[in-house]
Amino acid sequence: MEWVNDTVVREFVFLGFSSLVGLQRLLFVVFLLLYLFTLCTNAIIISTIVLSRTLHTPMYFFLAVLSCSETCYTFVIVPKMLVDLLAQKKTISFLGCAIQMFTFLFLGCSHSFLLAAMGYDRYVAICKPLHYTVFMGHEVCVGLVAAACACGFTVSLVTTSLVFHLPFHSSNQLHHFFCDISPVLKLASHHSRLSQMVIFMLGVFVLVIPLLLILISYIHIIAAILKIQSSAGRYKAFSTCASHLIVVTVHYGCASFIYLRPKSNYSSSQDTLISVSYTILTPLFNPMIYSLRNKEFKSSLQRAMGQTSFPVN
């Protein structure tokens, strides 16, 4: 192991895939293909929503923001990971590590609050359909996205400041493939119980509060659906929420496992596996879950492709 004794750590060495030396080139090809497919999928979704006037509704506005967020999230982590899979020296500077942590926390925390806003949108659409255009006007939607970003920015700034104000004088071997909170904290020479508690409480704020808001929304939604007399009507109402529920389950399940555990239960191998799922697979599947289950989106995509293939003079 490489130790940095009595000197300030100026760079970190990633060891996330060090146990898979013989598979790193294969992993590079697989992850590269998944990353390119994710970029293409999200670009198609955003372009379709922008170009199709029938999709200029709050639900698709949030979906476009979600796709943009997923694209930026992968851009922060995956390109560096792909380079490191082929590089002999897998390092990142101290400042670069702080920037990466701040950016992915900002996008991840904003994502949590964005999912809560999408839950509120489904609540209004099903429980208050006559007032939908009033409660979910364009200014309200932009305000909800801005509020989600503001919360994400604040939490990420406070968390990153707390982590990187700690002294780092021991090992610079980071048992992960990017600068996540737990692996970096493990390298700190010492950290107070107060800073650890603040970081944990911020995690609770980002994960538990949006999840509670989503649960409250769905309690009202389920109650409203059960009042619908026809089975076809109940199915149609629930189908508009199914995609959101799947994404919420995956997002909060992975994030809670990583960030709401006691520090004593930290496992680098488990965290690496879970992190691969939510940095590569989740950004790929989330927009697809929303779009492929939606007939309106698919018909708009077909019209957009038809216009592209056979432009009207």
N, C-alpha and C positions, 0 to 999 in steps of 0.2 A: 504493500500500500504506500501511496505517496502522502507524506505528512508535511505540513507547513508549520514548523515550530517557532513560537515567539515572533512571528511576523503576521501582518495582516493578510488575509486571503484576498488575492486580486483576481482570481479566476476560479471557476468550478469545472470539474471533470465529470461528464455524464457517464454513468455505468449502467444505465437502464437495460441495455441489451448485451451486456458484457458476457453473460452466460450463454449466449446464442451466437457465438463468433462464426460458426460454420453456416448459419442460416441468415446472416445479415444481408447478403446480396439478394437472396430470395425475398426477405422481408422488404427490402428497398423496392423491388419490382412490384410486389403486392400492394404496399402502401402507396406507391406512386400512382398506380392504376386507380386505386380507390380515391385518392386525392383528386386526380384529374376528373374522375367521374362525378365526384362531389361538386367540383367547380362548375362543370358543365350542367349538371342537374339544377343547381341553384341559379345559374345564369338563365336557363330556360324558364324556370318558374318566375323569376323577377321580370324577365322580358315579356312573358305572356301576360302577367298582371298589369304591367305598364301599358302594353299595346291594346289590350282588350278593355273597352269601355264597360262591358257588362261585369267586369271583375273589379270595378272601382267602388268597392264596398268596404266597410270596416274590417270584416273578417279577412279579406284578401290583402288589405293594407297591412294588417298585423302579420300575415303570412309572408309578405314581401320583406318586411322588416326582419322577421325570423330568419328567412333565407340569407339576407345580407349579414345578419349577426353570425350565423353558422359559418359563412364563407370567411369572414374576418377572423373568427375564432380559430379555424383550422390554419389560416395564414400565419397566425402568431406562433404556432407550435410545429406544424407538420414539415414545412420546408427545412427548418433547422434540423429536425429529426432525420429527414432523408439525407441531408448532407453528412450528418454524423454516422449514419449507417455505412457510408463508404469511406469515411475519414479514419486515419490512424489515431489522431488526437482529437478527442471529442470534448472540446472545451467551450466555455462561454465566459465572457468577462463579468466582473462583479456588477458593473452598471448594466450590462446587457441582461443579466439574470433578473435584476430589479425591474427593468423595463418589461421584460417578458412576463413576470409575475403580475405586475400592475395591469398590463393589457388584457391578459387572459382572465384575471379576476374581474376586471371592469365588464368584459363581454359576458362572462358567466353569470355574474350577479345581475346584470341588466336582463339577461335571458330569463332568470327566475321571476323577476317582476313583470316581464313581458308576458310570460305564461299566465300570470295572475290577471293581467289586463285582458288577455284572450278569454279567460274564464268568465270575466265580467261581461264581455261582449256576448258570449253564448247565453248568459243569464238574462240579459236584456232582450236578446232576440227571441227567446222562448217564453220568458215570464212577462215581458212588457212589450209585446210585438207592436202595439199601436203607437208606442212612444219611442220606438227604436231609432228613427231618424233624428229625434230630438236629443235623446240620451247619448247616442253614438255619432254625433256630427263630426265633421272633419277636424274641427278645432279640439274637440274632446279626445279624439284618437291621437292627434299629434301631442296633446298634453300628457296623455297616458304614457306614450313612448318617451317623451322628454323626462317625465318623472321617473320612469324605470332606469333611464340612462343616468340621471342625477343620483339616484340611490346607488347604482352600480359604481359610479365614479367615486362617491364618498367612501363607500365600504372598501374599495380596492386601494384608494389612497391611504386610508388609515392603516389597513392591514399591511400593505407593503412598507410603509414607514416604520411600523412597529418591528417588522421582521428584519429589515436591513439597517436598523439602528443598533441591532445587537452586535456584540463583538464576535468576529470569526477569526480564530487564531489556530485552530487545530487542523483536522483533515479537510481537504477540499474535494473529496470524492463524493459526488452526489449520486445516490442510488436511485436514479430516475432518468427519464429521457427529456424532461424539461423542468423548469424551476417552479415546482409546486410548493405549497406552504410546509407540509410536514417534512419532506426530505431536506429542505433548506434549514428549517428550525432544528433538525437533528444535528446539523453541523455547527450550530452556534456554540461558542465556548460556554456561555451560561445565559439564561434568560429568566426573568422574574415570573413568579406565579401570576402577577397582575397582567402582564402582557399576554401570557398564555390564555388567561380568562377572558380578556378583551377580544382576542382573536376568535375564541370559541363562541362568545356571545354575538359577535358580528356574523359568524356562520349561522347561528340560530336565527338571527334577524333576517338573513338573506333566504334561508330555506324554510323555516317554520312559519313565519308570518305570511309569505305568499301562498304557501300550501294551505294554511288555515283559510285564507280568503277564497282559494279555489274550492275547498271543501264546503264552505258556506254557500258559494254560488251553486254548487251541484246539489246541495240539499234542497234548495229552492227549485232547481231545474227538475230534479226527480219528482218532487211533489207536483209540479206543473204537468209533467209528462203523464203521471198516473191519472190525472184528471181528464186526459184526452180519451174519448170513448172508443174511437176506431183504432184497431191494432196497426193499420197502415200509417195512421197519423202519429202514433207513439213511436213506431219504427223510424219514420222520417225525422222526427224531432231528436231521437237519441242518436241517429246516424251522424247528425251534424256535430255531435259532441264526442263521438268515439275516437276520432283522430287526436283530438286535444287530450283526452284521457290517457291514450297510449303514450304520447310524448311526455306528459306530466309524470307518469309512472316511471319511465326510463330515466328522465332527467333527475327527479328527486330521489329515486332509488340509488343511482350511482353517486350523486353528490352527497347524500346523507351518509353513505358507507364510507366515503373518503373523509369528510370534514366534520362529522358529528360523533366520531368515535373517541374514546379516551386515548391519549397519546401512548399509553402503555400497550395498546393493541395495534400499534403501527406495524405494518408488514410491507417491506419494499416490493416484494414479488407480487403480492396481491394488489397493491396500489398500481403497479405498472400495468398489470392485466386490465384492471378496471379503467385506468386512464386511457389505454388504447381504445377501449370501447367508446368512451365519451368524447375523445378527441378526433377519432377517425370514423367510427361506425355510426355514432349518433348523428353527427352533422350530415351524413349521407342519407340516413333513413328518415329523419324527422320531416324534411320538406316533402319527401316522396310519400310518406304516410298521409300527409295532408292532401297532396295533389292527386295521387292515384286513386284515392277513395272518393274523389269528388267529381261527379258527372259534369257539373258546370265548368270546372276547370279543364277537364279533358276535352270537352267540346270546343272551348275557347282556344286550347292549344292546337286542335285539329284545324280550326279556322285560320289561326295565325300561320300554321305550316302551309296550308293551302294558298294563302295570299302570298307567302314567300316563294312558293314553287311556281305559282301562276299569277304574277302581279297584274293588277288591273291597270290598263293604260288610260 
